[in-house]
Amino acid sequence: STAHYDRGEKFRHYRRLDSLKHYVLIHSEMMRVEHYEKQGDIWIQAGEYTNGFDSVSLSNLGIDVPLTEIYRRVSFNP
């Protein structure tokens, strides 16, 4: 219910934070993760992940998070 706000107005506010380098949206109704990364002064979509074999990589933090871990206790309705 907040997806539109999270991608729009909320993201615009967060982009003003100099310390923010990654913005990750995790969908609750399907296996889908969107990852945005700040490169210099520009935000790019670093990845969109929909497969349990995928991992979200936050490179400057040295972190890789498998989607299977993000959605470990989640059951989706068909």
VENPE-V886043 format. One record per helix or strand of 3 or more residues. SS is the DSSP state (helix for helix, strand for strand). FROM is the first residue (numbers start at 1). LEN is the number of residues. Records with the same first field share a line. If there is no record, write none. Layout:
SS = FROM-LEN  FROM-LEN
This chain:
helix = 3-5  9-6  59-3  67-4
strand = 22-5  33-7  42-8  55-4  63-4
